Amino acid sequence: MAIARWGTPNTESQIDSGVLNSLANGSTSARMGYDNSSSRDLYARIVVELGSLTPTTGGSITLRVLNRRGSNDEDVTAGLDSYTMPLTTNAGAKRVIFPMVTLYPFVMGFVIQNNAGVVLAASGNGVYIQGFDEEVS
């Protein structure tokens, strides 16, 4: 009988360091491109680091996965998948981890929507990705 287990995760890499700087509340970041056509990972852990801020009650950020055809992205409001994580209301830097984001086997992209209730910090922001798969033995 075959057994499926998690494979060894890839090395984490930064996919952007500036698109979240001073992002207004209710706004969506510029696209962060990601080419999964060679590695064809099934999933990724995406870590969003936010510089110091004080979100309002109910504040969150939303990660949207975008499809791409040629040089054209799909409409940001549609997207392949959408993931929302709440933010704590205390003052300070934040680290938000999206633990299992579905990836697709082509060039794709990500955007972050700021729903924190405040403008994001002017610096100290970053987005990191770490792909992973399943193994069958």
Protein Blocks (a to p, Z undefined) as FASTA:
>chain_A
ZZdddddddddddfbfklmgopaehiacddddddfklnopabdcdddddddddddehiac
dddddddehjaccdfklombdcdddddfbecddddddfbdcddfbddddddddfehpacd
fehiacdddddddddZZ
